[in-house]
Amino acid sequence: MSKYTFVVEFNDGEEPAVYFNTNILGGRLCMVAFEDIRKYQLEEEEAHALKSFLDENQSDFRDCCEEHEVSVEAIHEKLYQQTL
């Protein structure tokens, strides 16, 4: 199933009521955040700095990922996607 992310701006007090399974453009709402979650994303320069640091400290980073049972490749891919 395909998923899209929309950020829609409304004037304060004019936000529509939305509920789980609200129909939107032929699809159904399955997740909502009542704030602009982009503010939690890394800026392009921040992602580059972090990726550079991780590349320079690859063995420590791999050890840390193994300790926390997370994927090095998945983290690198997410950082890469933020720098497109």
PyMOL Python script that loads the backbone (N, CA, C, O; Angstrom):
from pymol import cmd

cmd.read_pdbstr("""\
ATOM      1  N   MET A   1       0.848  -1.173   0.000  1.00  0.00           N
ATOM      2  CA  MET A   1       0.000   0.000   0.000  1.00  0.00           C
ATOM      3  C   MET A   1       0.895   1.239   0.000  1.00  0.00           C
ATOM      4  O   MET A   1       1.872   1.298   0.747  1.00  0.00           O
ATOM      5  N   SER A   2       0.574   2.206  -0.815  1.00  0.00           N
ATOM      6  CA  SER A   2       1.334   3.455  -0.886  1.00  0.00           C
ATOM      7  C   SER A   2       0.929   4.390   0.238  1.00  0.00           C
ATOM      8  O   SER A   2      -0.226   4.413   0.662  1.00  0.00           O
ATOM      9  N   LYS A   3       1.904   5.164   0.715  1.00  0.00           N
ATOM     10  CA  LYS A   3       1.617   6.172   1.745  1.00  0.00           C
ATOM     11  C   LYS A   3       2.246   7.487   1.307  1.00  0.00           C
ATOM     12  O   LYS A   3       3.342   7.502   0.748  1.00  0.00           O
ATOM     13  N   TYR A   4       1.552   8.583   1.563  1.00  0.00           N
ATOM     14  CA  TYR A   4       2.039   9.926   1.276  1.00  0.00           C
ATOM     15  C   TYR A   4       2.051  10.714   2.569  1.00  0.00           C
ATOM     16  O   TYR A   4       1.297  10.418   3.496  1.00  0.00           O
ATOM     17  N   THR A   5       2.905  11.714   2.627  1.00  0.00           N
ATOM     18  CA  THR A   5       2.935  12.616   3.774  1.00  0.00           C
ATOM     19  C   THR A   5       2.574  14.006   3.279  1.00  0.00           C
ATOM     20  O   THR A   5       3.203  14.524   2.356  1.00  0.00           O
ATOM     21  N   PHE A   6       1.569  14.606   3.888  1.00  0.00           N
ATOM     22  CA  PHE A   6       1.148  15.961   3.566  1.00  0.00           C
ATOM     23  C   PHE A   6       1.379  16.842   4.778  1.00  0.00           C
ATOM     24  O   PHE A   6       1.207  16.405   5.916  1.00  0.00           O
ATOM     25  N   VAL A   7       1.767  18.071   4.533  1.00  0.00           N
ATOM     26  CA  VAL A   7       1.772  19.088   5.580  1.00  0.00           C
ATOM     27  C   VAL A   7       0.830  20.167   5.082  1.00  0.00           C
ATOM     28  O   VAL A   7       1.088  20.802   4.060  1.00  0.00           O
ATOM     29  N   VAL A   8      -0.259  20.373   5.800  1.00  0.00           N
ATOM     30  CA  VAL A   8      -1.288  21.327   5.397  1.00  0.00           C
ATOM     31  C   VAL A   8      -1.389  22.401   6.464  1.00  0.00           C
ATOM     32  O   VAL A   8      -1.513  22.106   7.653  1.00  0.00           O
ATOM     33  N   GLU A   9      -1.335  23.651   6.023  1.00  0.00           N
ATOM     34  CA  GLU A   9      -1.388  24.770   6.964  1.00  0.00           C
ATOM     35  C   GLU A   9      -2.807  25.326   7.021  1.00  0.00           C
ATOM     36  O   GLU A   9      -3.443  25.536   5.988  1.00  0.00           O
ATOM     37  N   PHE A  10      -3.293  25.560   8.228  1.00  0.00           N
ATOM     38  CA  PHE A  10      -4.607  26.162   8.444  1.00  0.00           C
ATOM     39  C   PHE A  10      -4.443  27.377   9.338  1.00  0.00           C
ATOM     40  O   PHE A  10      -3.529  27.433  10.160  1.00  0.00           O
ATOM     41  N   ASN A  11      -5.331  28.352   9.177  1.00  0.00           N
ATOM     42  CA  ASN A  11      -5.356  29.479  10.113  1.00  0.00           C
ATOM     43  C   ASN A  11      -5.728  28.952  11.492  1.00  0.00           C
ATOM     44  O   ASN A  11      -6.514  28.013  11.616  1.00  0.00           O
ATOM     45  N   ASP A  12      -5.156  29.564  12.527  1.00  0.00           N
ATOM     46  CA  ASP A  12      -5.472  29.151  13.892  1.00  0.00           C
ATOM     47  C   ASP A  12      -6.978  29.179  14.112  1.00  0.00           C
ATOM     48  O   ASP A  12      -7.651  30.145  13.751  1.00  0.00           O
ATOM     49  N   GLY A  13      -7.495  28.119  14.702  1.00  0.00           N
ATOM     50  CA  GLY A  13      -8.920  28.022  14.981  1.00  0.00           C
ATOM     51  C   GLY A  13      -9.755  27.512  13.822  1.00  0.00           C
ATOM     52  O   GLY A  13     -10.949  27.267  13.991  1.00  0.00           O
ATOM     53  N   GLU A  14      -9.148  27.343  12.629  1.00  0.00           N
ATOM     54  CA  GLU A  14      -9.889  26.872  11.457  1.00  0.00           C
ATOM     55  C   GLU A  14      -9.503  25.454  11.055  1.00  0.00           C
ATOM     56  O   GLU A  14      -9.814  25.013   9.949  1.00  0.00           O
ATOM     57  N   GLU A  15      -8.830  24.745  11.945  1.00  0.00           N
ATOM     58  CA  GLU A  15      -8.414  23.382  11.645  1.00  0.00           C
ATOM     59  C   GLU A  15      -9.634  22.469  11.600  1.00  0.00           C
ATOM     60  O   GLU A  15     -10.491  22.539  12.481  1.00  0.00           O
ATOM     61  N   PRO A  16      -9.721  21.609  10.578  1.00  0.00           N
ATOM     62  CA  PRO A  16     -10.868  20.697  10.508  1.00  0.00           C
ATOM     63  C   PRO A  16     -10.711  19.552  11.512  1.00  0.00           C
ATOM     64  O   PRO A  16      -9.597  19.209  11.907  1.00  0.00           O
ATOM     65  N   ALA A  17     -11.817  18.979  11.911  1.00  0.00           N
ATOM     66  CA  ALA A  17     -11.776  17.789  12.767  1.00  0.00           C
ATOM     67  C   ALA A  17     -11.372  16.599  11.898  1.00  0.00           C
ATOM     68  O   ALA A  17     -11.924  16.405  10.814  1.00  0.00           O
ATOM     69  N   VAL A  18     -10.436  15.824  12.359  1.00  0.00           N
ATOM     70  CA  VAL A  18     -10.037  14.601  11.657  1.00  0.00           C
ATOM     71  C   VAL A  18     -10.050  13.455  12.655  1.00  0.00           C
ATOM     72  O   VAL A  18      -9.801  13.634  13.847  1.00  0.00           O
ATOM     73  N   TYR A  19     -10.343  12.285  12.136  1.00  0.00           N
ATOM     74  CA  TYR A  19     -10.440  11.087  12.960  1.00  0.00           C
ATOM     75  C   TYR A  19      -9.725   9.954  12.247  1.00  0.00           C
ATOM     76  O   TYR A  19      -9.488  10.021  11.041  1.00  0.00           O
ATOM     77  N   PHE A  20      -9.385   8.923  12.987  1.00  0.00           N
ATOM     78  CA  PHE A  20      -8.821   7.729  12.373  1.00  0.00           C
ATOM     79  C   PHE A  20      -9.794   7.243  11.302  1.00  0.00           C
ATOM     80  O   PHE A  20     -11.001   7.177  11.534  1.00  0.00           O
ATOM     81  N   ASN A  21      -9.273   6.910  10.153  1.00  0.00           N
ATOM     82  CA  ASN A  21     -10.049   6.453   8.989  1.00  0.00           C
ATOM     83  C   ASN A  21     -10.796   7.565   8.271  1.00  0.00           C
ATOM     84  O   ASN A  21     -11.627   7.265   7.413  1.00  0.00           O
ATOM     85  N   THR A  22     -10.541   8.849   8.579  1.00  0.00           N
ATOM     86  CA  THR A  22     -11.116   9.936   7.796  1.00  0.00           C
ATOM     87  C   THR A  22     -10.695   9.745   6.340  1.00  0.00           C
ATOM     88  O   THR A  22      -9.519   9.505   6.069  1.00  0.00           O
ATOM     89  N   ASN A  23     -11.631   9.846   5.404  1.00  0.00           N
ATOM     90  CA  ASN A  23     -11.309   9.712   3.983  1.00  0.00           C
ATOM     91  C   ASN A  23     -10.691  11.005   3.478  1.00  0.00           C
ATOM     92  O   ASN A  23     -11.234  12.089   3.688  1.00  0.00           O
ATOM     93  N   ILE A  24      -9.545  10.877   2.807  1.00  0.00           N
ATOM     94  CA  ILE A  24      -8.843  12.028   2.252  1.00  0.00           C
ATOM     95  C   ILE A  24      -8.399  11.677   0.838  1.00  0.00           C
ATOM     96  O   ILE A  24      -7.581  10.777   0.649  1.00  0.00           O
ATOM     97  N   LEU A  25      -8.929  12.375  -0.143  1.00  0.00           N
ATOM     98  CA  LEU A  25      -8.565  12.195  -1.548  1.00  0.00           C
ATOM     99  C   LEU A  25      -8.604  10.734  -1.986  1.00  0.00           C
ATOM    100  O   LEU A  25      -7.743  10.290  -2.746  1.00  0.00           O
ATOM    101  N   GLY A  26      -9.582   9.997  -1.519  1.00  0.00           N
ATOM    102  CA  GLY A  26      -9.734   8.599  -1.909  1.00  0.00           C
ATOM    103  C   GLY A  26      -8.982   7.611  -1.034  1.00  0.00           C
ATOM    104  O   GLY A  26      -9.116   6.400  -1.210  1.00  0.00           O
ATOM    105  N   GLY A  27      -8.197   8.111  -0.100  1.00  0.00           N
ATOM    106  CA  GLY A  27      -7.489   7.234   0.839  1.00  0.00           C
ATOM    107  C   GLY A  27      -8.071   7.408   2.228  1.00  0.00           C
ATOM    108  O   GLY A  27      -9.070   8.104   2.406  1.00  0.00           O
ATOM    109  N   ARG A  28      -7.452   6.779   3.205  1.00  0.00           N
ATOM    110  CA  ARG A  28      -7.932   6.929   4.576  1.00  0.00           C
ATOM    111  C   ARG A  28      -6.795   7.395   5.465  1.00  0.00           C
ATOM    112  O   ARG A  28      -5.649   6.980   5.296  1.00  0.00           O
ATOM    113  N   LEU A  29      -7.112   8.240   6.390  1.00  0.00           N
ATOM    114  CA  LEU A  29      -6.138   8.747   7.347  1.00  0.00           C
ATOM    115  C   LEU A  29      -5.761   7.628   8.311  1.00  0.00           C
ATOM    116  O   LEU A  29      -6.634   7.022   8.933  1.00  0.00           O
ATOM    117  N   CYS A  30      -4.474   7.354   8.434  1.00  0.00           N
ATOM    118  CA  CYS A  30      -4.048   6.292   9.345  1.00  0.00           C
ATOM    119  C   CYS A  30      -3.077   6.805  10.402  1.00  0.00           C
ATOM    120  O   CYS A  30      -2.736   6.069  11.328  1.00  0.00           O
ATOM    121  N   MET A  31      -2.624   8.055  10.284  1.00  0.00           N
ATOM    122  CA  MET A  31      -1.716   8.633  11.261  1.00  0.00           C
ATOM    123  C   MET A  31      -1.805  10.149  11.154  1.00  0.00           C
ATOM    124  O   MET A  31      -1.952  10.683  10.055  1.00  0.00           O
ATOM    125  N   VAL A  32      -1.718  10.843  12.272  1.00  0.00           N
ATOM    126  CA  VAL A  32      -1.768  12.304  12.241  1.00  0.00           C
ATOM    127  C   VAL A  32      -0.902  12.858  13.363  1.00  0.00           C
ATOM    128  O   VAL A  32      -0.818  12.272  14.443  1.00  0.00           O
ATOM    129  N   ALA A  33      -0.261  13.983  13.101  1.00  0.00           N
ATOM    130  CA  ALA A  33       0.469  14.735  14.131  1.00  0.00           C
ATOM    131  C   ALA A  33      -0.128  16.137  14.122  1.00  0.00           C
ATOM    132  O   ALA A  33      -0.274  16.746  13.062  1.00  0.00           O
ATOM    133  N   PHE A  34      -0.463  16.634  15.269  1.00  0.00           N
ATOM    134  CA  PHE A  34      -1.093  17.949  15.340  1.00  0.00           C
ATOM    135  C   PHE A  34      -0.054  19.042  15.539  1.00  0.00           C
ATOM    136  O   PHE A  34      -0.232  19.961  16.339  1.00  0.00           O
ATOM    137  N   GLU A  35       1.038  18.915  14.789  1.00  0.00           N
ATOM    138  CA  GLU A  35       2.102  19.913  14.762  1.00  0.00           C
ATOM    139  C   GLU A  35       2.935  19.648  13.520  1.00  0.00           C
ATOM    140  O   GLU A  35       2.779  18.605  12.883  1.00  0.00           O
ATOM    141  N   ASP A  36       3.799  20.556  13.173  1.00  0.00           N
ATOM    142  CA  ASP A  36       4.671  20.389  12.014  1.00  0.00           C
ATOM    143  C   ASP A  36       5.885  19.570  12.448  1.00  0.00           C
ATOM    144  O   ASP A  36       6.810  20.107  13.057  1.00  0.00           O
ATOM    145  N   ILE A  37       5.885  18.281  12.140  1.00  0.00           N
ATOM    146  CA  ILE A  37       6.956  17.408  12.610  1.00  0.00           C
ATOM    147  C   ILE A  37       8.271  17.618  11.861  1.00  0.00           C
ATOM    148  O   ILE A  37       9.294  17.044  12.236  1.00  0.00           O
ATOM    149  N   ARG A  38       8.253  18.432  10.810  1.00  0.00           N
ATOM    150  CA  ARG A  38       9.504  18.712  10.097  1.00  0.00           C
ATOM    151  C   ARG A  38      10.514  19.416  10.988  1.00  0.00           C
ATOM    152  O   ARG A  38      11.715  19.366  10.722  1.00  0.00           O
ATOM    153  N   LYS A  39      10.041  20.073  12.045  1.00  0.00           N
ATOM    154  CA  LYS A  39      10.972  20.775  12.932  1.00  0.00           C
ATOM    155  C   LYS A  39      11.886  19.804  13.665  1.00  0.00           C
ATOM    156  O   LYS A  39      12.896  20.220  14.232  1.00  0.00           O
ATOM    157  N   TYR A  40      11.548  18.514  13.664  1.00  0.00           N
ATOM    158  CA  TYR A  40      12.373  17.505  14.322  1.00  0.00           C
ATOM    159  C   TYR A  40      13.355  16.841  13.361  1.00  0.00           C
ATOM    160  O   TYR A  40      14.171  16.023  13.785  1.00  0.00           O
ATOM    161  N   GLN A  41      13.289  17.179  12.083  1.00  0.00           N
ATOM    162  CA  GLN A  41      14.214  16.605  11.114  1.00  0.00           C
ATOM    163  C   GLN A  41      15.524  17.378  11.123  1.00  0.00           C
ATOM    164  O   GLN A  41      15.562  18.570  11.428  1.00  0.00           O
ATOM    165  N   LEU A  42      16.591  16.674  10.783  1.00  0.00           N
ATOM    166  CA  LEU A  42      17.888  17.330  10.678  1.00  0.00           C
ATOM    167  C   LEU A  42      17.903  18.259   9.475  1.00  0.00           C
ATOM    168  O   LEU A  42      17.334  17.947   8.429  1.00  0.00           O
ATOM    169  N   GLU A  43      18.556  19.402   9.630  1.00  0.00           N
ATOM    170  CA  GLU A  43      18.826  20.264   8.481  1.00  0.00           C
ATOM    171  C   GLU A  43      19.871  19.549   7.624  1.00  0.00           C
ATOM    172  O   GLU A  43      20.587  18.678   8.119  1.00  0.00           O
ATOM    173  N   GLU A  44      19.962  19.906   6.363  1.00  0.00           N
ATOM    174  CA  GLU A  44      20.890  19.238   5.454  1.00  0.00           C
ATOM    175  C   GLU A  44      22.320  19.273   5.983  1.00  0.00           C
ATOM    176  O   GLU A  44      23.019  18.261   5.941  1.00  0.00           O
ATOM    177  N   GLU A  45      22.764  20.430   6.480  1.00  0.00           N
ATOM    178  CA  GLU A  45      24.131  20.560   6.990  1.00  0.00           C
ATOM    179  C   GLU A  45      24.333  19.696   8.234  1.00  0.00           C
ATOM    180  O   GLU A  45      25.411  19.134   8.427  1.00  0.00           O
ATOM    181  N   GLU A  46      23.309  19.587   9.077  1.00  0.00           N
ATOM    182  CA  GLU A  46      23.397  18.750  10.278  1.00  0.00           C
ATOM    183  C   GLU A  46      23.546  17.279   9.896  1.00  0.00           C
ATOM    184  O   GLU A  46      24.349  16.555  10.484  1.00  0.00           O
ATOM    185  N   ALA A  47      22.772  16.849   8.912  1.00  0.00           N
ATOM    186  CA  ALA A  47      22.852  15.459   8.459  1.00  0.00           C
ATOM    187  C   ALA A  47      24.220  15.172   7.854  1.00  0.00           C
ATOM    188  O   ALA A  47      24.791  14.110   8.101  1.00  0.00           O
ATOM    189  N   HIS A  48      24.759  16.108   7.059  1.00  0.00           N
ATOM    190  CA  HIS A  48      26.099  15.934   6.483  1.00  0.00           C
ATOM    191  C   HIS A  48      27.149  15.838   7.583  1.00  0.00           C
ATOM    192  O   HIS A  48      28.031  14.982   7.521  1.00  0.00           O
ATOM    193  N   ALA A  49      27.066  16.700   8.583  1.00  0.00           N
ATOM    194  CA  ALA A  49      28.037  16.681   9.683  1.00  0.00           C
ATOM    195  C   ALA A  49      27.982  15.351  10.426  1.00  0.00           C
ATOM    196  O   ALA A  49      29.019  14.764  10.734  1.00  0.00           O
ATOM    197  N   LEU A  50      26.791  14.885  10.708  1.00  0.00           N
ATOM    198  CA  LEU A  50      26.640  13.623  11.423  1.00  0.00           C
ATOM    199  C   LEU A  50      27.143  12.455  10.588  1.00  0.00           C
ATOM    200  O   LEU A  50      27.831  11.574  11.103  1.00  0.00           O
ATOM    201  N   LYS A  51      26.803  12.444   9.302  1.00  0.00           N
ATOM    202  CA  LYS A  51      27.271  11.373   8.421  1.00  0.00           C
ATOM    203  C   LYS A  51      28.792  11.379   8.323  1.00  0.00           C
ATOM    204  O   LYS A  51      29.409  10.314   8.348  1.00  0.00           O
ATOM    205  N   SER A  52      29.408  12.549   8.211  1.00  0.00           N
ATOM    206  CA  SER A  52      30.870  12.641   8.157  1.00  0.00           C
ATOM    207  C   SER A  52      31.498  12.092   9.431  1.00  0.00           C
ATOM    208  O   SER A  52      32.467  11.335   9.377  1.00  0.00           O
ATOM    209  N   PHE A  53      30.946  12.474  10.571  1.00  0.00           N
ATOM    210  CA  PHE A  53      31.458  11.986  11.850  1.00  0.00           C
ATOM    211  C   PHE A  53      31.352  10.464  11.934  1.00  0.00           C
ATOM    212  O   PHE A  53      32.294   9.794  12.358  1.00  0.00           O
ATOM    213  N   LEU A  54      30.209   9.924  11.530  1.00  0.00           N
ATOM    214  CA  LEU A  54      30.015   8.478  11.593  1.00  0.00           C
ATOM    215  C   LEU A  54      30.952   7.752  10.640  1.00  0.00           C
ATOM    216  O   LEU A  54      31.463   6.682  10.967  1.00  0.00           O
ATOM    217  N   ASP A  55      31.183   8.329   9.456  1.00  0.00           N
ATOM    218  CA  ASP A  55      32.114   7.725   8.504  1.00  0.00           C
ATOM    219  C   ASP A  55      33.534   7.701   9.061  1.00  0.00           C
ATOM    220  O   ASP A  55      34.259   6.724   8.878  1.00  0.00           O
ATOM    221  N   GLU A  56      33.931   8.777   9.743  1.00  0.00           N
ATOM    222  CA  GLU A  56      35.283   8.873  10.301  1.00  0.00           C
ATOM    223  C   GLU A  56      35.475   7.966  11.515  1.00  0.00           C
ATOM    224  O   GLU A  56      36.605   7.611  11.852  1.00  0.00           O
ATOM    225  N   ASN A  57      34.396   7.596  12.161  1.00  0.00           N
ATOM    226  CA  ASN A  57      34.453   6.764  13.368  1.00  0.00           C
ATOM    227  C   ASN A  57      33.659   5.474  13.159  1.00  0.00           C
ATOM    228  O   ASN A  57      32.910   5.032  14.030  1.00  0.00           O
ATOM    229  N   GLN A  58      33.850   4.888  11.974  1.00  0.00           N
ATOM    230  CA  GLN A  58      33.040   3.754  11.537  1.00  0.00           C
ATOM    231  C   GLN A  58      33.065   2.570  12.507  1.00  0.00           C
ATOM    232  O   GLN A  58      32.016   2.000  12.808  1.00  0.00           O
ATOM    233  N   SER A  59      34.248   2.196  12.997  1.00  0.00           N
ATOM    234  CA  SER A  59      34.305   1.006  13.855  1.00  0.00           C
ATOM    235  C   SER A  59      33.577   1.238  15.179  1.00  0.00           C
ATOM    236  O   SER A  59      32.860   0.356  15.652  1.00  0.00           O
ATOM    237  N   ASP A  60      33.755   2.423  15.783  1.00  0.00           N
ATOM    238  CA  ASP A  60      33.033   2.733  17.020  1.00  0.00           C
ATOM    239  C   ASP A  60      31.525   2.771  16.769  1.00  0.00           C
ATOM    240  O   ASP A  60      30.735   2.303  17.589  1.00  0.00           O
ATOM    241  N   PHE A  61      31.141   3.335  15.627  1.00  0.00           N
ATOM    242  CA  PHE A  61      29.727   3.427  15.278  1.00  0.00           C
ATOM    243  C   PHE A  61      29.122   2.037  15.100  1.00  0.00           C
ATOM    244  O   PHE A  61      28.025   1.763  15.586  1.00  0.00           O
ATOM    245  N   ARG A  62      29.844   1.163  14.401  1.00  0.00           N
ATOM    246  CA  ARG A  62      29.357  -0.210  14.207  1.00  0.00           C
ATOM    247  C   ARG A  62      29.203  -0.929  15.546  1.00  0.00           C
ATOM    248  O   ARG A  62      28.207  -1.614  15.778  1.00  0.00           O
ATOM    249  N   ASP A  63      30.190  -0.771  16.421  1.00  0.00           N
ATOM    250  CA  ASP A  63      30.114  -1.401  17.750  1.00  0.00           C
ATOM    251  C   ASP A  63      28.897  -0.895  18.522  1.00  0.00           C
ATOM    252  O   ASP A  63      28.179  -1.674  19.149  1.00  0.00           O
ATOM    253  N   CYS A  64      28.676   0.402  18.470  1.00  0.00           N
ATOM    254  CA  CYS A  64      27.543   1.005  19.172  1.00  0.00           C
ATOM    255  C   CYS A  64      26.218   0.481  18.608  1.00  0.00           C
ATOM    256  O   CYS A  64      25.297   0.174  19.364  1.00  0.00           O
ATOM    257  N   CYS A  65      26.128   0.382  17.286  1.00  0.00           N
ATOM    258  CA  CYS A  65      24.908  -0.128  16.656  1.00  0.00           C
ATOM    259  C   CYS A  65      24.654  -1.580  17.049  1.00  0.00           C
ATOM    260  O   CYS A  65      23.517  -1.968  17.319  1.00  0.00           O
ATOM    261  N   GLU A  66      25.716  -2.374  17.078  1.00  0.00           N
ATOM    262  CA  GLU A  66      25.562  -3.773  17.491  1.00  0.00           C
ATOM    263  C   GLU A  66      25.078  -3.854  18.935  1.00  0.00           C
ATOM    264  O   GLU A  66      24.205  -4.658  19.261  1.00  0.00           O
ATOM    265  N   GLU A  67      25.648  -3.023  19.789  1.00  0.00           N
ATOM    266  CA  GLU A  67      25.260  -3.010  21.202  1.00  0.00           C
ATOM    267  C   GLU A  67      23.774  -2.690  21.373  1.00  0.00           C
ATOM    268  O   GLU A  67      23.104  -3.253  22.238  1.00  0.00           O
ATOM    269  N   HIS A  68      23.270  -1.779  20.537  1.00  0.00           N
ATOM    270  CA  HIS A  68      21.867  -1.360  20.628  1.00  0.00           C
ATOM    271  C   HIS A  68      20.955  -2.122  19.668  1.00  0.00           C
ATOM    272  O   HIS A  68      19.757  -1.849  19.578  1.00  0.00           O
ATOM    273  N   GLU A  69      21.547  -3.086  18.949  1.00  0.00           N
ATOM    274  CA  GLU A  69      20.804  -3.934  18.010  1.00  0.00           C
ATOM    275  C   GLU A  69      20.048  -3.124  16.963  1.00  0.00           C
ATOM    276  O   GLU A  69      18.868  -3.359  16.703  1.00  0.00           O
ATOM    277  N   VAL A  70      20.761  -2.158  16.364  1.00  0.00           N
ATOM    278  CA  VAL A  70      20.205  -1.369  15.265  1.00  0.00           C
ATOM    279  C   VAL A  70      21.099  -1.520  14.044  1.00  0.00           C
ATOM    280  O   VAL A  70      22.265  -1.897  14.161  1.00  0.00           O
ATOM    281  N   SER A  71      20.554  -1.228  12.887  1.00  0.00           N
ATOM    282  CA  SER A  71      21.256  -1.419  11.623  1.00  0.00           C
ATOM    283  C   SER A  71      22.055  -0.183  11.213  1.00  0.00           C
ATOM    284  O   SER A  71      21.507   0.911  11.083  1.00  0.00           O
ATOM    285  N   VAL A  72      23.356  -0.376  11.012  1.00  0.00           N
ATOM    286  CA  VAL A  72      24.225   0.694  10.510  1.00  0.00           C
ATOM    287  C   VAL A  72      23.711   1.180   9.159  1.00  0.00           C
ATOM    288  O   VAL A  72      23.620   2.383   8.913  1.00  0.00           O
ATOM    289  N   GLU A  73      23.378   0.235   8.291  1.00  0.00           N
ATOM    290  CA  GLU A  73      22.933   0.571   6.939  1.00  0.00           C
ATOM    291  C   GLU A  73      21.629   1.361   6.960  1.00  0.00           C
ATOM    292  O   GLU A  73      21.464   2.303   6.186  1.00  0.00           O
ATOM    293  N   ALA A  74      20.712   0.988   7.832  1.00  0.00           N
ATOM    294  CA  ALA A  74      19.434   1.705   7.918  1.00  0.00           C
ATOM    295  C   ALA A  74      19.653   3.145   8.367  1.00  0.00           C
ATOM    296  O   ALA A  74      19.018   4.063   7.848  1.00  0.00           O
ATOM    297  N   ILE A  75      20.544   3.342   9.324  1.00  0.00           N
ATOM    298  CA  ILE A  75      20.834   4.698   9.799  1.00  0.00           C
ATOM    299  C   ILE A  75      21.490   5.514   8.697  1.00  0.00           C
ATOM    300  O   ILE A  75      21.123   6.669   8.481  1.00  0.00           O
ATOM    301  N   HIS A  76      22.457   4.929   7.998  1.00  0.00           N
ATOM    302  CA  HIS A  76      23.104   5.639   6.889  1.00  0.00           C
ATOM    303  C   HIS A  76      22.087   6.004   5.811  1.00  0.00           C
ATOM    304  O   HIS A  76      22.133   7.107   5.268  1.00  0.00           O
ATOM    305  N   GLU A  77      21.174   5.093   5.499  1.00  0.00           N
ATOM    306  CA  GLU A  77      20.159   5.365   4.473  1.00  0.00           C
ATOM    307  C   GLU A  77      19.248   6.512   4.898  1.00  0.00           C
ATOM    308  O   GLU A  77      18.909   7.367   4.080  1.00  0.00           O
ATOM    309  N   LYS A  78      18.850   6.539   6.158  1.00  0.00           N
ATOM    310  CA  LYS A  78      17.994   7.629   6.640  1.00  0.00           C
ATOM    311  C   LYS A  78      18.730   8.962   6.579  1.00  0.00           C
ATOM    312  O   LYS A  78      18.143   9.979   6.210  1.00  0.00           O
ATOM    313  N   LEU A  79      20.006   8.962   6.938  1.00  0.00           N
ATOM    314  CA  LEU A  79      20.791  10.198   6.832  1.00  0.00           C
ATOM    315  C   LEU A  79      20.935  10.617   5.376  1.00  0.00           C
ATOM    316  O   LEU A  79      20.833  11.801   5.056  1.00  0.00           O
ATOM    317  N   TYR A  80      21.172   9.648   4.491  1.00  0.00           N
ATOM    318  CA  TYR A  80      21.292   9.945   3.068  1.00  0.00           C
ATOM    319  C   TYR A  80      20.000  10.569   2.542  1.00  0.00           C
ATOM    320  O   TYR A  80      20.043  11.551   1.801  1.00  0.00           O
ATOM    321  N   GLN A  81      18.857  10.008   2.919  1.00  0.00           N
ATOM    322  CA  GLN A  81      17.570  10.523   2.455  1.00  0.00           C
ATOM    323  C   GLN A  81      17.333  11.953   2.931  1.00  0.00           C
ATOM    324  O   GLN A  81      16.655  12.724   2.252  1.00  0.00           O
ATOM    325  N   GLN A  82      17.881  12.315   4.085  1.00  0.00           N
ATOM    326  CA  GLN A  82      17.697  13.674   4.597  1.00  0.00           C
ATOM    327  C   GLN A  82      18.586  14.680   3.876  1.00  0.00           C
ATOM    328  O   GLN A  82      18.379  15.887   3.999  1.00  0.00           O
ATOM    329  N   THR A  83      19.572  14.198   3.127  1.00  0.00           N
ATOM    330  CA  THR A  83      20.480  15.126   2.449  1.00  0.00           C
ATOM    331  C   THR A  83      20.189  15.228   0.961  1.00  0.00           C
ATOM    332  O   THR A  83      20.966  15.838   0.226  1.00  0.00           O
ATOM    333  N   LEU A  84      19.095  14.650   0.503  1.00  0.00           N
ATOM    334  CA  LEU A  84      18.741  14.746  -0.928  1.00  0.00           C
ATOM    335  C   LEU A  84      18.191  16.113  -1.254  1.00  0.00           C
ATOM    336  O   LEU A  84      17.841  16.379  -2.404  1.00  0.00           O
TER     337      LEU A  84
END
""", "prot")
cmd.dss("prot")
cmd.show_as("cartoon", "prot")
cmd.util.cbc("prot")
cmd.orient("prot")
